[in-house]
């Protein structure tokens, strides 16, 4: 395994770790917090319905 392959794997692992943490945080939010997050993300075009 070359250097770039190891770097890509660690980057993928870090991405997966961040997604798990975000999912956990979102799962603990109240409805009003979720609505505020949704509004913020949609105004920044992270969510396009």
C-alpha positions as CSV (number, residue, x, y, z in Angstrom):
1,X,0.0,0.0,0.0
2,X,1.5,3.4,-1.0
3,X,1.5,6.6,0.9
4,X,-1.5,8.1,-1.0
5,X,-3.6,5.0,-0.4
6,X,-3.0,5.2,3.4
7,X,-3.9,8.9,3.3
8,X,-7.1,8.3,1.4
9,X,-8.1,5.5,3.8
10,X,-7.5,7.7,6.8
11,X,-9.5,10.6,5.2
12,X,-12.4,8.2,4.5
13,X,-12.3,6.9,8.1
14,X,-12.3,10.5,9.4
15,X,-15.3,11.3,7.1
16,X,-17.2,8.3,8.4
17,X,-16.4,9.2,12.0
18,X,-17.7,12.8,11.5
19,X,-20.9,11.5,9.9
20,X,-21.5,9.2,12.9
21,X,-21.0,12.1,15.3
22,X,-23.3,14.4,13.4
23,X,-26.0,11.7,13.1
24,X,-25.8,11.2,16.9
25,X,-26.0,15.0,17.5
26,X,-29.0,15.4,15.2
27,X,-30.7,12.4,16.8
28,X,-30.6,14.3,20.1
29,X,-31.9,17.6,18.8
30,X,-35.4,19.1,19.6
31,X,-37.8,19.8,16.8
32,X,-37.1,23.6,17.0
33,X,-33.3,22.9,16.8
34,X,-33.8,20.7,13.8
35,X,-36.0,23.3,12.1
36,X,-33.3,25.9,12.7
37,X,-30.6,23.6,11.4
38,X,-32.7,22.8,8.3
39,X,-33.3,26.5,7.7
40,X,-29.6,27.3,8.0
41,X,-28.5,24.4,5.7
42,X,-31.1,25.2,3.1
43,X,-30.2,28.9,3.0
44,X,-26.6,27.9,2.4
45,X,-27.7,25.4,-0.3
46,X,-26.5,22.3,1.6
47,X,-30.0,21.0,1.2
48,X,-31.8,21.5,-2.1
49,X,-35.4,20.3,-2.0
